[in-house]
Amino acid sequence: MRTYDFNNLHPDATIVRQLDPIVVEKPRNPIHMHTYGGETRFFKALTEGRLIATKADPNGDNPGAFYLPPRVYDPDTLELAEWVDVTDIAMKKAKIHTHITVHHPGAFNRVPFPCHLISVEIEGCATIMMSYLLDGEPEIGLPIEPRFNTTSPTYSILDLHWVPKK
Amino acid sequence: MITFSERQLATPKQMRPVYIVAGGMSDFRKQYWERKTEELCIEAFRQMALDNNLKVDGIRELKSYIHSCYYGHFADHFGDQLLGEAVIHDRLGLDPLGNIGVKTGGATGGSTLWMAANAVASGYSDCALALGWERMDEVDTWVGNHYISTAADKDYETELGHIYTGYYALMAQRYWKIFGKSSPEFRRTMSKIAVKNRGYGYHNPYAQGGKKITVEDVENSPIVADPLRFYDCCLMSVGSSCALLCDEDTAYKLTDNPIKFDITAGSHTLRTADRRDMEIPLLPNETADLYKDLGERFPGGDRYPGFTGFLAARMAAYYAYHMTGVTDPVEDLDVIELHDAFTISDIQTYEDIGLRPYGQGPEYIESGDCYLRHPETGEPGRLPSNLSGGLLGCMHSVGATGIMQVVEVFWQLRNQWEKFHADPKIWEKWGKTIPEDQENLQVPNARRGLAISHAGVGSHVTCSILQHPDHLLKPLNR
């Protein structure tokens, strides 16, 4: 377990950029902590090579469908949702809904560059999740299948990507 | 399938009508190191107080009317100041009046007006201040783009590119393929919007991005996220704007020429991913027949709102049109300001607010309706949009944007565009020189206007309707 010095003021905490008007730089490097809470199982499953989703409540607006990104509580009934493994469906019945290539990502981007961002339609899924494509050129309607980062996981959504279906 | 109850579709009610009596703004810049945020807010307030022909003896008397204050400020981390509203409120000398900060992303300005209007409409306050600002120059542009991308879902979307342009480009790609039939003409329509709005900004002394450019300039500008290029994307800005809202009695005490103000709000998912299929809610100028063969005319276009519409904008317009009596926006309105964060979202919004049916948004541009005067024929357009320059040509100082656009419509309906834009002293005040080829962008005889304020990929949208009291429509209560 790493520990952090939360009072680690940068040694150059005030850097004068100009004097009229006075403009100073304030560098900092704080650590944020963040929990995935009830969605932990989704991100853990990615590291195990599985795509899991939550089932829509049969009494809600999308009976029989599932949601990706998952929802711990069903959005219509606010009851705890049932989780379901959709890896097989995703392997067989996924395609690109829309796509882009990012040429100028914002700071801190970790997606391999240039980034082919895609929105993924999966049969039976009521929603269309965002992800990224490797090893191919995206086009609307292109059949794709998921790949998982199981060897050096980032414990983020980047552990899931897609490739054109073989 | 999302469904609504009749209660949810009921026309919003006010206990009493609301009026705008004055508006003001600073100028807007990419980097504004000459002035602190509070100085810019005070400049906006001073213009509102001193330049709108109010029947008061200066700022102290005007402040004596204000009863509560609503402050729009999108992103604390940009300005590195929590409780910024307390700073601004203090500097404006408005303690101990009640005040609140409002944050709804890009719609912050509109939402701030929504809160202020509700305070007046409910009877809580006879006179309420709505003031917004943003300070986006304390970080590098690409860190700024990362900050904005945290207004997407940080676990499922932000990690994917760290840039909002990407999330809009996904919609642009889909729209272009389905409704634009992958034609180069669609690209050209997007470019015309960028040219139009930057061109209008050229005549605006407050604008940061006014510029005379060509469609070729747009199409040769660098790609940010394919298919969106540099000129398809809005500005990042520093500046402030404000408006004063009153009940009828107070409004006429303060001015002989108040403008009636109604505002509504809608919402939809933060993640585009989460949009579930549903039937299209219909506006007063639409029937179900209009869309019965949408999927046949545009294969793939029958999923609503899919990635090509904004349900929040549709619902805000639905409520606003019923509340005010707009039955055909192109006929009933004379000037509009839309949230042109990207050229694609401008087109999408034409459809959401009923300027054209879904799938036919580009016609609003190609018909010439969108222009004050058509750039080639000189013919007047039926419903000119974004004469301020909008977010592409004027600014996107986020918390101020929606207020700036309402103030611009307010000045249009008071026939005061020239007073606030064509006076060389205003240009000089902001260190600029009025262009030799300055044009008059006053809409002749403007009776009614609309302004859209929009957040995220459509998470929050407000729809403001402004009406000259001599030209009020009859509400369509349901």
Interface residues (C-beta under 8 A of the other chain):
Chain A: Q18 P21 V23 K26 H34 Y36 E39 D61 N62 Y67 L68 P69 H97 T98 H99 I100 T101 V102 H103 H104 P105 G106 A107 F108 N109 R110 V111 C115 L117 S119 A126 T127 I128 M129 M130 S131 Y132 I140 S156 I157 L158
Chain B: M1 I2 T3 W33 E34 D80 D140 W142 V143 G144 N145 H146 I148 S149 D153 K154 D155 Y156 E157 E159 L160 G161 H162 I163 T165 G166 Y167 A169 L170 M171 A172 Q173 R174 K177 P222 I223 V224 A225 D226 P227 R271 T272 A273 D274 R275 R276 D277 G300 F307
